[in-house]
Amino acid sequence: MTIIELDTGLFPDAQTVSAALRQMARTNTVETIDLRQRELRESDWDEVMQKLLAADRIVCI
């Protein structure tokens, strides 16, 4: 299963969820995308959208 973790910086319990996803990475593909970066270009957003569309699960933290 492919899981995308969107790091938004909005949730206070993000570290707990992130730790759980690291445990899941043993048997799944887990990728973290840091959306807090200010230097994201349009091409970066295109890549993010492609990954989101291909993912089985999306987790926002």
Contacts in CASP RR format, 6 or more apart in sequence:
PFRMAT RR
TARGET T0000
AUTHOR 0000-0000-0000
METHOD contacts of the structure
MODEL  1
MTIIELDTGLFPDAQTVSAALRQMARTNTVETIDLRQRELRESDWDEVMQ
KLLAADRIVCI
1 28 0 8 1.000
1 29 0 8 1.000
1 56 0 8 1.000
1 57 0 8 1.000
2 28 0 8 1.000
2 29 0 8 1.000
2 31 0 8 1.000
2 54 0 8 1.000
2 55 0 8 1.000
2 56 0 8 1.000
2 57 0 8 1.000
3 21 0 8 1.000
3 24 0 8 1.000
3 28 0 8 1.000
3 29 0 8 1.000
3 30 0 8 1.000
3 31 0 8 1.000
3 55 0 8 1.000
3 56 0 8 1.000
3 57 0 8 1.000
3 58 0 8 1.000
3 59 0 8 1.000
4 31 0 8 1.000
4 32 0 8 1.000
4 33 0 8 1.000
4 51 0 8 1.000
4 52 0 8 1.000
4 55 0 8 1.000
4 57 0 8 1.000
4 58 0 8 1.000
4 59 0 8 1.000
5 17 0 8 1.000
5 18 0 8 1.000
5 21 0 8 1.000
5 30 0 8 1.000
5 31 0 8 1.000
5 32 0 8 1.000
5 33 0 8 1.000
5 59 0 8 1.000
5 61 0 8 1.000
6 33 0 8 1.000
6 35 0 8 1.000
6 58 0 8 1.000
6 59 0 8 1.000
6 60 0 8 1.000
6 61 0 8 1.000
7 14 0 8 1.000
7 18 0 8 1.000
7 32 0 8 1.000
7 33 0 8 1.000
7 34 0 8 1.000
7 35 0 8 1.000
7 36 0 8 1.000
7 61 0 8 1.000
8 35 0 8 1.000
8 36 0 8 1.000
8 60 0 8 1.000
8 61 0 8 1.000
9 36 0 8 1.000
9 61 0 8 1.000
10 60 0 8 1.000
10 61 0 8 1.000
11 17 0 8 1.000
11 60 0 8 1.000
11 61 0 8 1.000
14 61 0 8 1.000
17 59 0 8 1.000
17 61 0 8 1.000
18 32 0 8 1.000
18 61 0 8 1.000
21 30 0 8 1.000
21 32 0 8 1.000
21 59 0 8 1.000
22 30 0 8 1.000
24 30 0 8 1.000
31 51 0 8 1.000
33 48 0 8 1.000
33 51 0 8 1.000
35 48 0 8 1.000
40 48 0 8 1.000
52 58 0 8 1.000
END
